Amino acid sequence: MIDVRGYSCPTPVVMVQKEVKRSSPAELEVLVDNQCSVENVTRYAGSSGYQVSVAPEGRDFRLTLKK
C-alpha cells in the first residue's frame, strides 16, 4: 500500500510510478486525499494496464489497482 495523503500532484503519481516500476505488482492499493490525485493516479494506472476501483473512506479515497 502506498499512502500519498498530504501530497499534491504530481507527487502521488510519481510515487505510484516508482512502485509499479520497482515491483510490477498485480495489485496495489493507494490512499489519496483529493480528487485531483484520484484522477491523475487513475489515468496513469489505466495507461499502465491496470483496472482501478475507487472507494471513498471518509474524506480520503482508496484506489485499488489490479492487472
Secondary structure, 3 states (H helix, E strand, C coil): CEECCCCCCCHHHHHHHHHHHHHCCCEEEEEECCHHHHHHHHHHHHHCCCEEEEEEECCEEEEEEEC
